[in-house]
Amino acid sequence: MKHIANTDPFPPPLLRMRKSIHLGFFPLKLAFYNLLSNPFRALLTILGMIAASTLVAWTVASYDGALTDMDTESVSELLDKYDFFLLTKKNIPHSSLPGWLTPGSEAPPEFSRLDRFCMLEVTCRQHPMTAPPPLKGLPRGIHILIGCDAQTPPRPLQEGTWLISGKPVTEFKVLPCVLSSSLARQQQLQLNDVFSVGSFAGSFPLQVTGIIEDGGNKRNKELWNSIGTAWQQPLLNGIYVPWKLAEEIAGGPLPTCWAAGKKRTEAKNFVSPDKTENSTILVDADMLLRAKQQSSSANSRLRMQSWTATGLSMLICFFIIFSSLSMGVDERVRQYALLRSVALTRRQLMQTILLESLVYGLFGWLGGLLSGSILMRFFSEAAILSNPLQRQSMFRLIGSWSIVLTGCCSMLGALAAAGIPAWRASRIDVLSALKPLQLGERRHLSLWLSILGLLLPLLQICIITQPGIAEMPRVKLYSLLGSPLTALGFILLAPAFLLLCQRVLTRPLAFVFRLPLPFLRSQLDANLWRSTGTVIALSLGLGFYMMIVIWSASLLKPFLPGDWLPDLFITIVPGGIQTQDLDLVRKIPGIKAQRCLPVFVEQCPLAEDLTGSHIRQNVIRQNNITLIGMPVSEAYGGAAPLLPLSFLTDKQTALEKLAENDNYCLVPSFFSELTGLNTGDQFSLISPDNPQHKITYEIAGIIRLEGWHWFSKFSGTRRHYARTAALIFAADSSVRKNFNLNRVNYFWAELEKHWEEKPFRQKLQKIAQRQAGQTFHVTGRGEAVIREESIQLTAKPALQQSIMSRTGQVISGMLRMPLTLLWIMSLAVANTALASIRVRRREIGIMRALGLSKWGLLRILLGEAVIIGLSATLLSLAYGIFAGLCSAKMATHITFFGGMGWNFVIPWRPLIKGCLLTLSLCLAAALIPALLALRSHPLKLLKDNGDVS
């Protein structure tokens, strides 16, 4: 009775044997034995872990490098020879600046050195003698030309000599310049090379007399923004020229944009507590560091992206290890029962499975760091451009942040995945497990889990539709709360999707594979949860892929050119042609003479911030608009206008007002919605020629305008700013009168079917060359002489092709991660298929002994694979459509895409490609283990006692 009362079910001899086993090493030995007993499955699991860790190492290391760019050393390097920067306020009159900021004037006594700088956007080309001159306003690379009065270089010279300031421009035999090292590499320029720069004043040849070290990097813009967006940002990398030469290239005087110097005293007189009250602000190293610490928006975005990659990788690790361990528990259930009956405690059994999981995680982590560092070393752009001497350490590019996150995702994912299998193994009933193996029982779907799966995604809808939430809090809620819960909801719905596919497809598949319907159905029911795990694993990559495809297609839609856009837009800069030469252009073969109209363009700042650009900027939240002036009746009216604009208000009334030759205009609907302006309302513009002069326009009508953004980007109509809030249409007489536009720089035309670009360009170039020597007005500068003209032709088909090409590049970059996930998860599917067959060895042996042929077994396994693949496809499609819809709506709240409105498109062709890829992976992953199972003899399968041999 004493022995019966003992809670331990084992007799004293076995109890003593169990106590004699070493508690520390036995679980570890058993874990390694389990790994070595299934080397192929262990290899697949470790490869999947390595791939997941490599993904997060690559992604996070890139963000890690970006986050550590601006440390104290970077700030001191930015200042270099100076103690401070003096920033001036944007759009401030020259007269409001202190007199000592005038180039060549004496510096205040508080400063031992003060260098002044001005900036101008230009285009450049290396061979001016063999190619058309580059001119500002055309869609080529924009570079910064920096005029200065510094007697010594602001940064160390790498080669050559510094500029000679104060010398008249006419005394130079060739115009000198000094290039920053990055620009010299980009343009492939060396000392004494000659190239040309272009501005609105024309094209000018320059010779490289020196190369100077770079100052800062691209992220300096974020640092200067933290000081305040109202101040001019010092751009330190570009083309340095003497001040007088910069004004010659600009076509008129240039104001001081910023200055830099060294202090004799603290110079407190120049630091204002309220930045908005003064025209200048002094910024030193302490202020830059404080601004860096306070400005955490960019860092938080990068951190969020790091955590997103880490979360995805952790999910991958979880499912890979979970499938492997779960199958291992099912496969070794009799082995664990024998060990439990002899000497193994529940605690040791749990330790064995946890240690096995940690071994997977450890190998995956170290392998991921190794492969990630190799990839970063040989393929990362940062590594290619860095100093080769810095490539000595394999892990140099993988920072501590990357190591910690990859370690967390690998080890925590491993531990989380081991929890349920370890608990299941510890709960094994010894006597039941030692009984002969029976066919699996049918598993039932939990209704409550399905209801919870339907409810969780609703939170995402609340986040994207709730008004009044600021941008960054909404992004954080969407990324950190809504998206994970949405994914969890669809994971909980995975069994329902699998059962739905089984109910719909079992009968057709039974017919196709020539299998008895009840037999196939029983096999699918018995493997419900195992198949559900495989469906979830596949859906991780495919669902993410579909979401990005749908989201990118939805964002592309508003950028495509609308029906209102004519066939060809012609740009002639800098001087254009005289109005009396219009007929010469219309007579060129290939265009319709009566359908070629002059276009008068000016890009003007808004007198008031109607778009809220000071709060946040996006596609249409800008502080300027582009005004388009054209003949009213030919361009907008009549039965067949050149621009068939879609009017949302009364068209006849609007055109009558425009024909009055007064300041009336047509505005796009998005501009009206953003600003709250309607028909009859007025708004004011600041003349670019005279900032003190305001011009008021009244809205005569509202139109719909699709595809304007990409057109304005490539047509050269953004004359003064990199972005614009809208294209606004008016009468040509109004625009010419208000903005002093006496020459024609732009045309819109319809083309004949036989139009050819090359001969058309040649004839147009001859007309433009006739303008050489004539004077033209440079906005805000004065009069200049035409040297050479440059021509840009923006054809509608080419514009659409460029959009699709650019979109393809962006989407291919965005799809790298989900496609990588899909390939990684194929390892998990192969692992699951292999383990599933090993678990069912005795079951397969019974079916073979009862008469099932090898090919019948193969058909069953392939039928299961088809069901799993189609279920994963259906689940991924549902998730992709829902997440893509939410992402498209969320884009309306994000800074850049906020001006494009809500658009939703489902591109079926790439979605079908993703589905076919998934089905192919699923079939391939199931076929190889199935063929291996066919090699085993039924008698050998029936003798399987659960040992892993």
N, C-alpha and C positions, 0 to 999 in steps of 0.2 A: 504494500500500500504506500510505503514511503516513496518507492520508485514511481508509482503511479501519480502521487501527489506532486512530484517534481515537475516544474513548468518546462524543463528542457526535455524534448521528446527523444533524446538519444540516451542509450545505456552508458554506464560509467566508463567502459573502455574507449568508446568513441568520444566521450566527453574529454577524457584525458588526452586523446590524440588531437582533438581540436584545440585544446589549450596549449599543446606543445608546438603548434604551428606559429611561426614568427609573424606577429601582427603587422609589422611594417613592410616586409618585402613580399609576402605572398600575394596580396592584391596586385602589386605592380608586376610581378612575374606572370600572374594569370592574365593581366591586361595585355602584356607583350605577347603571350601565347595566343591570345585571341586574335591579335593583329597578324601574327605570322601564320596562323592557320588559314587565313583568307587573304593572301598577299595581293591578289588582283583587286578585290574590293577595297582593301586598305589603300592601295595605290590610287584608285579612282577617287576615294575620299580625300586623300592628301592632295592630289592634283587639283580637285575642286577648291579645297581650302587655300592652296597656294594662289590659284587664279583669283579668288575673292580678295585675299590679302594684297595681291599685286594691284588689283583695281583700286583699292582704297589707298595703298601706298603711293601710287602714281597720282591720284587725284589730290589727296591731302598734301603731298609734298609740293605740288604746284601752288596750292593755296598757302602752304607754310612759307614758301619763298616769298610770296606776295605780301604776307602779313609781316614779315621781318625785314622788309625793304627799308622802312623808314625808322631806324633806331637812332640813337644819339650820334653814332658815327656818321650816319647818312646826313643828319642835319648839319653837323660841323663840316662835312664835305660840301654841302650845298652852299654854305657861306664862304668857305675856303679863305680867300685873301681879305674878306670883308668882315666887319663886325655886325652890320645891320643892312637891311633893305628899307628903302623909303618907297612905299606904294602910293600911287595917286588914285583918286576916285575916277571911276569910269564916266565917260560922257560929260566931262566937266570942261567949261570954257578955258582957253589958254590963259585968259586974264585972271582967272581965279587961282592959278598956281603961283607959289612963291617965286620971286624974281631970281633967286639963286639956283633954281632948277633949270634955268635957261642954259643951254650948252655953252661952255667956255667962260661962264661967269664965275666969280670968286665964291668959294664955299664959305658957309658960316664959320665963325671961330670955334664952335664946338666940335667941328669935324676936321680931322687932319687930312682926310681924303674924301672926295665925293665925285663919283662918275655917274653921268646921266645916260639913259638908254631910251630909245624909242623902238617901236616894232611895226612891221608891215607884213601882211600876207602876200606871198608871191608864188609863182610857179617857176620851175627851172628845168632846163634841158641841157644835156652835156655837149651836143654838137650843133651849135647854132648855124653853122655854114651849110649843113646838109639836111636840116629839118626845119619845119616852120617854127617860128619863135614861140615860146610858151607865154601865155598871157593870163592874167588873173581873171577868174570867172569861168574858166573852162574846167571840165571834170578831170583834171589831172591832179597829181599830188601837190598839196599846198604845203609850203615851207615858210618859216619865219625869217624875215630879214631884219637884223638888229642893227640900228644905227647907234653909235656911241661916240663920246668925246674922251674916252679913257686914253691916257698917255701910255699906260702899260697894260698888258693883257689881264683881264679879270680872273683868268684861270691859267694854269701852267700851259705853255706852248709845247706841243709834241714835235713840231717841225716848223721851219720857216721863220718869218719875222712878223711882228705886230704891225698894225695899221699906223699910218702917218696922219694924225688928226690936224685939222686947221688948214690943210693945203687946199687951194681951190680945185674944183673938179676938172676945170679946163687944163690944168697943168699935168694931169695924169695921162701918160701915153696909153696905158691900159688900166681899167678901173680895178683896184685891188679889193680883195676880200679875204677873210679868215673863216674857215669852216670848222664846226664842231666835228669831232672824230667820228661820231655815229653817222652824221650826214655825209661825210666824205666816203665812208664805207658804203653807204646805201647808194650813192650816186656814182661810186667807183671813180672818184676824183683824187688826184694827187697834186703835189706842189707844181705850180706853173701851168696846170691845166686850165683851159678856157671853157667856160660854159655861159649860158645866158639865163637871165631871170626876166620874168614878165609881170607887169602890173597893169592897172587901167591906163597908165601913162605910156605904155609901150613895152618894147623888149630892149634889154641892156646887156652887153657882154661883160663878164667879170673874169678875173684871173685869180687863181688861188695863190696867195702869198704866204699862208700859214695855216696850220691845223692845231686846234686848241682842244684841251680835254673837255669831255662832256660835263655838264653840270646837272646833277640829279637824274631823275628818271620819270617815266610816265605818271607815276603815282604822286608826283609833286603837285599836280593839279588839285588832287583831293586835299593836300596839305594847305595850299593857298586858299582853297574854298573854305576851310575851317577858320581862316582869319576873317573871311567875310567876302561874299560874292560881289559886293559893291566896289571892290578894289581891283585895280589892274594886277594880273598875275605875271610875275617875271618868268619869261620863257628863255632859258639859258642856252638851249641848243639850237643852232641855226646858222645863218650867214651873217657874219659881222662885217660891217662896212663903216667908213667915216660918216658922221652925221649929215654933212652936206650931200654926200652921194646918196644917202637914204632918201633925202628930200627930193633929189633929182629923179630917183626911181619912182617915188610916190607921186610926182607931178605937182608938189607944193609943200608948204611947211608941215612939219610933224610935231605934235606935242610930246613932252616928256612923259613916258609911261611909268617908269620907275627909275630909281637911283640906288646906288650902293656905296658904302664908304666905311671909314674907320673913325671911331670916336676919340676925342680928347677927354670929354666928360661924359656924364650919363645922358646928356641931351634930352632931359625930361620935357623940355618945352615942346618937343615934337611928338610926344605921346599923349593922345587925347583920351580921357575916360570914355567919352561918347564919340565913337568913330564917325558917326554921320554928320558931325558938326564941322569937321576939318576937311581940307582937300588932300592931306597926306597923313600917313601913319607910319611910324617907325616899328619895324619888326626885327627882333634879334633872336638869338638861339633859344633863350628861355621861352619867349612867346611861341616859337615854332613847336617846341616840345610840349608846352601846355596845350596848344591847339591840337597836336597829334593825339594827346591823351583824351581830350574832350570830344574829338570827332571820332566816334566809334561806329558810325553808320556803315562805312565801307568794310571795316573789320568785322562787324557783326554779320554782314551779308556773306563774306567769305567764310566765317565760322559756320554759318548755317549751311553753306554748300558743303563744307567739310563734314558736318554732322549728317547731312543727307547721304553723302557717299558712304560714311561709316555705317549708318543705319541700314542701307541697302546691303552692304557687305555682311553685316551681322545677321541679317535675314538669310542671306545665302549660306553663311556658315551654319546657322541654326538648322536649315532644312537638309543640308548635305549630311551633317553629323547625325541629326535626328533620324533620317531615313536609314543611315548605316547602322546606328545602334539599335533602333527599333527592330530592324530585320535581324540583327544579331541576337537580340533577346528571343525572338520567335524561333530563330534557327537553333539556338543552344538551350532551349527550355529544358530538354531532357538532361543535357549536360549539367546545367545549373542545379537541377533537382538531385542528380547523383551527388554532386559536390555538397549540397545542403544536407543530404542524408548522411554524409560521411563526416564532414568537419567544418564546412564553411558557414559562418554566421551571416545574418542579414546585413550587418554593417560592412563586413568584408566584401560581400557581393556588390553592395552599392559602391564601395570604394573602387572595386575593380572596373565597373562601368564608368565611373567618374574619371578614373585615371586613364582609361582607354580614350575617353573624349578629350582629355587634356593633352594627351600625346598627339592626337589629330590636330588640335589647336596649335600646339607648339611647333610641330613641323610645318603647318600651314603658315604660321606667323613668320618663322625664320625664312622659309622658302619664298614667301611673298616679299619680305624685305630684300632678299638677295636678288630676285628677279626684277623687282621694282627699281632697285638701284641700278641694275644693269641697263634696264630700259631708259631710265633717266640719264644715265651716263652717255649712252650712244645715240639716243633719239630725241632727247629733250632739247628744245631750242636754247634754253638757258645754259645747258652744258656745252652746246656747240659754240655759242658766242662767248663763253667765259674763257678765262685764261687756262690753257692746257695744263699748266703746272698745278692747277687746283683740282685735277682729276685723280690725284694719287690715292685718296681714300675711297673705297667702294661705297661707303655709306655717307659721303660728304653731302650729297644732295638730298638724303633722307634725314630730315631734322628730327629733333626730339618729339615735336608735336606729332609728326607722322608715325614715329615708332610707338608712341603711347596709344594713338588711336587704332593703329593696326593691331597692336597687342590686345587692346580692349575688345575690338570686334571679334578677334579670333578666339580669345580665351573666354570672354563672357558668352559669346555665341556657342562655344563648345559646352560650357557649363549649363547654359539654359537648355540646350538640346539634350543633354544627358539626364536632366531631371526626371522626365516622365519614363524613359526606358529604365533608369535605375530604380525608380519606385515600383514599376511593373515587375522587374526582376526580383526585388525584395519581397513582393507579395505572392510569389509563385507557391502554390500548394504542392508539397513534395509528392504526395501520393497520387494526386490527379495528374501531375506532369509525367509520372512514370508509367501511366496507363498508355496503351497503344494509341497512336495519333489518329484522330478522327477528322473528318472533313470540317472545314470552318463553318461556323454558324452565320446566318444572315444577320447583318448589322442594320439597325434602324436609324433613320434620320431624326435628329432632335429638332422639334418644331420651334422651341424657344431660341435655339441658336440661330435658326434661320430668320426669325423675327428680329433678333438683335442685329443680325447682319444687314437687314433692310433698314433699320433705324439709324445705325451709326453714320452712314454717308449723308444723312440729312443735316448733320452739324456743319458739313462743308458748305452746303447751300446757304445756311444761315450766315456763315462767315463772309461769303462773297456777295451776298445781297443786302446785308445790314448796312444802312447808311450811317455816315458820321464817324466811321473808324479811320484813323490816320493810316498813312501808307505803310510804314514799317510795322506797327502793331498788327495790321491786317496781314501783312506778309508772314510775320512770325506765327500768328494764329493759323494761317493757311498751311504753312510748311510744317510746323511742329505739333499741331493738334489735329487740324482737319484732315491733312493727307494721311498720317498714320492711321487714324480712326477709319477713314474711307478704305484704306487697304485692308485693315482688320475686318471691316464689314464684309468685303468681298471674299476674304479668306473663309469667314464663317459661312458664306453662301456656297463655297466650293462643293460640299457634298450634295446640295440641292441641284447644282448645275450638272454634276456627274449623274445623279439619278434621273434628271430630265433627259440627258443624252442617252442613257441606258433605255429608258422607256420608249424614246422615239426611234433609236437606231438599232436596238437589239434584233428585231425581226428582219430588217434589211440586211444586216451583217450576217445573221444566221443563214440567210439565203445565199448571199455572195460567197461565204466561206464554206457552204455546204455542211453546216453543223446543226444538230437538233436544238430547237429554240429553248426548251427547258434546261438543257445541259449548259448552253452558253450563259443563260440567265443566272443559273445557280453559281457558276464560276464568278460572274461579275458581282453578285451579291455577297459572296464569301470574301471578296477582296475589296470591299467598299472603302475602308479607311486607308488601306495601303495605297489604293489607286487615288484616293483624295489627296494624300501627301504628294504624290507625283504630279497631280494636276496643279496643286499650289506651287510646286517648285518650277514647273514650266511657265506658269502665269506670271511669275516674278519678272522674267525678261520680256515676254511677249506683251504683257499688259503695259509695261513701261514704254515699250516700243510703240504700241498703238496710241498711247496717250500723247507722245511727242509728235507722231505723224499727224494726228488730228489737230493738235494745238498749233503746230507750225503751218498747216494748210489754212487754218482759220485766220492766223495772223497775216498770211500772204494775201488773202483775198482783197483787202482794201488798198494794197499797193499796186495791183494790176491796173494798167491804163484803161480808162473808161471809153465809152463810145464817143464822148465829146472831143477826144483828142484827135486833131488832124494828122495826116500822114507824115509830115516832115516839119521840123522846127530848125530854122537856120540862124546861126549866131556868127556875127562878124565883129570882132573886137581887135583893138580898143576903140578905133574911131568910127567904125561903121561906114556907111555910104551917105551921100547927099540924097535928099528926097527926090530930086529930079532924075536920079539914076535908078529909080524904082522900075521903070519900064525895061531897063536893060536886064534886070534880074528876071522879070516876068517873061522875057523872050527866050530865056535859056530852054532848050528842048528838054522834055521830061516832066515839066510841071504844067499845071493848068493855069494859064495866064490870069483868068478871071477869079481864080481861087487861090491867089497868092497875095497876102495882105501884110503890111508892115505892123510890127508889134513894138510898142513903147513900154519899157520896163523900168521900174525903180523899186528898190527895196528900202522901206522907210520904217524907222522906229515909231512905236505907238506913243502918243503923248501921255497916256495913262496906261497903267498895267492892267488892261482889260482881261487878259488871259490868266492872270495870277502866276506869271512866270517867276516872280520873286519868291513865291512859296515853294513851288516845285516846277520843273520843266519836263515836257514830253514832246511828242511830235508837233502838237499845236499850241502848247503852252510856251510860247516864245514872245519876246517883247517887240517883234517887228512883223510886218506883212509885206508881201510882194504885190505891187500894183501893176496890172496888165492893162494897157490902153490900146484899143483897136477901133476901126470904123464901126459904128453901131449897126447900121442896117446890114452890111455885108458880113460882119462877124457874128452878130447875135440874132438878127431879125430875118424876115423874109421866109419864103417857103423852104429854102435850103441853105441855112446859114453855115458858114465855115466851121463854127463851133456850135454844134447842136446841143446846147445846154438844156438840162432838165430843170424847169422852173417849178418851185414849190409855192410860189405866190403868183399873182396875176402878171403874166408875161407882157401883155400889151401895155399896161400902165408903166411897168418898169422900163421898157424900151422907149416909151415916149419921154420919160424923164431923162434917160441917158442921152437922147437926141437933142436935148436942150443945151448941150455943151456946157453944162454946169457941173458942179462937184457931186455927181451921183455915181453910185457903184452897185455891183452885184456881189454878194458875199455868199460863201458856201454855208450849208446848213450846220456843219459842225462848229464853225466859227460863231454863228448866231446862237447856238445852244450853249456854248461855253461862255460867251460874253454876256448873254441875256439881251442882246440887241436884236430888234425886229425892224420890219419895214417902217421907214419914217424916222428912225433913230439916227443920231449922228455920232461920229467919233473923229478924233483929231490925230494927225500924223505930224511928225517932226521932219522937216526938210533935211535930207542928208547934205544939201549944199549950204544950208544956213541953219544951224541948230536952234537959233533964236526964233525961227519962223515956223508957225504951226499952220497946217492946212486941214480944213474940216471937210469931211465927206458925209453924205447922207445915203442911207441904204434904200435903194429903189426896188430891190428884189432879192429873193433868196433862192439859191440853186443847189442842186446835188452835184458833187464833184468827186468822182472816184479816180484813184491813181495819180493824183496831183503831186504827191510827195516825191515819188521816184523821178517824175518828170522834172520837177524843179531842181532836184539834186544834180541831174546830168545835163541840163539844158543851158547852164550858165546864167540863169535868171536870179540866182542868189548872189547879188552883186557885192554886198557888203558884210553879210553874216553867214555863218556856216549853216544855220537852219532858219526856217521861217514859219510863221504861224499859219499862213493861208495864202492862196492865190486869190486876189480880189480884182474883178474886172470892171473897167470904166471906159468912157469914151476916149479916143486917142487925143482929141483936142484938149481935154481936161488935163491929162497926164503930161502932155508936151508943155502946156502953159505953166503948170504948177512946178515942174521939176527941170525946166530949162533943157529939154531934150530936143535938139535941133537936127540931129542926124539919126539915121535908122541903123540900129545894131541887130535887130531881130526880125524874122519873118515866120509866118505860118503858111503852109501851102499844101495843096492836094497834088498827088502825083499821077502821071499817066502810067499805064501798064508797062510801057517800054522804058521807064526811067532807069538809068544806070548811074551809080554814085560817082564813079571815077571821072567820066567826062563832064558830069554836072559840076563837080568840085573844081575841075580845071578851069571851066568857063567862069565860074563864080570867083575864083582866085584872080583872074585877069581883071574883073571889074573892081575887086578890092584893091589891087595894086595901083589902079588909076588914082586912088585917094592919097597916095604917098605925097608928103609935103604939105597937105592941108592941115589946118588946125581944128582941134575938137576940144570940147569942154570936159575936164576931169572933175567929177563930182566932189565938191568939198576942197578942191585944190586950186583950180584955175585952168588956163589954156595950155595945151600941149600940142606937139607936132606929130603927125602920123609918120612912123618909119615903115613898119611892116604890119600887115593885118593877118590875123589868124582866123580860120574858119572851123566851125563845129557844126556837124549835121546830126541831128537827133531824129532818127526815123522810128516810127511807132513799132514796127516789128523788132528792130534792134533793141529798143528800149525794153520790150517785153522779154526778149531773149536774155538780156542782161539781168533782169529781175529773177528769172527762173534759174539762171546760172548761179547768181549770188545766193538765192534761196537753197539751191542744191548743195552749195558749199556749207552753208550754215546748218542745214538739216543733217547732212552727213556727219558733221562734227557732233551734233546733238545726239545722233543715233549710235555713236560709238559705244556709249555706256550700256544702253539697253541691248544692243546686239552682243556685246561682250557678256552681259548677264545671261543672255539666251544660250550662248555657247557654253558658258560655265555650268548652267543648269542642265545642259545635256549630259554632263558628267554625272550629275546627281540622278538623272533619269536612268542612265545606264547602270549606275550603282544600285538603284532601287529595283530595276528589272532583274539584275543578277541575283540580288538578295531575295527577291520575291520567288524566284525559281528554286533557290536553295532551301528556302523555308518550306516549300511545297514538294520536296523531293519524294517523300513517302506518298503524298497525295497523287503526284504524277505517276509514281510507280504503280499505285492501285489502278489508276485509269488505264495505264499501258497494259497491265495484266488482264484487265477486263476486255481488252480488244482494241483500245485506241491506238491507231498507228502513229508513226513518227510525224507524218505530215498532218494528221489530224491534230496532234499536240501543237504543231507549229501554227496551224490555222487558229487554234484557240488563243494562243499567246499573241498572235498578230491582231486578232479581233479585239482583245483587251487593249492592245496598244492604240488601235484606231479609236476606240471609245475614249481612252484617256486623252489622246491628242485632240479630238474634236471637243471634248469637255473643256480642256485648257484653252482652246481657241475661242469657244463661246464665252467662257469666263473672262478671258483677256479682252475680247471685243466689248463686252458689257462694261468692264472697268475702263477700257480706253475711251469709249464714247462718253461715259459719265465724267471721268477725270479730264478728258479733253474739253468737254463743255465747260466744266468748272474752271479750267485753266484759261480758256478763251475769255470767260467772263472776268476772271481775276486779272487778266492783262489790262483791262480797262482801268484798274486801280493802280497799275505800276507806272512808274515815272515815264519811261520812254513810250510804251504802247498806249498810254492813257488817252491819246487823242484820236485813236483810230476807231473808237466805238466797239460794239460787240458784234463779232462775226463768228459764224460756226459753219464749218465745212467738213464733210467726211470723205476723204480721198480713198476710194475703194481699191484702186490698183495697188498702192503700196501696202495696204492692209492685207489684201489677199496674198501678196508675196510673203509677208510675215507669217500668215497662217500656214502657207505651204511649207515654209522653212521649218516651222514648229512640227508639223505632221511628219516631215522627212526626218527630223532629229529624233522624234519619238519612235518612229518605225525602225530607224537604224539602231537606236539604243536598245530596243527590245529584240531585234533580230539576232544580234550576236549572242546574247545569253541563251536565246531559244535554240539556236543551232548547237551551242555547247551542251544543252540539256538533251538533245537528240542522241548524243554519243553514248549516254549512259544506258546500260542494259536494265530492263525492268526489275530483274532479280536483285541487282545491286541497289537500286532505289528502294526496294522493299526491305532490304536488310539494313538500311540506314537507321541507326539507333539514336541519331541526334548528335553523334560525335562529328567533329569537323575534321575531315581527312584531306 
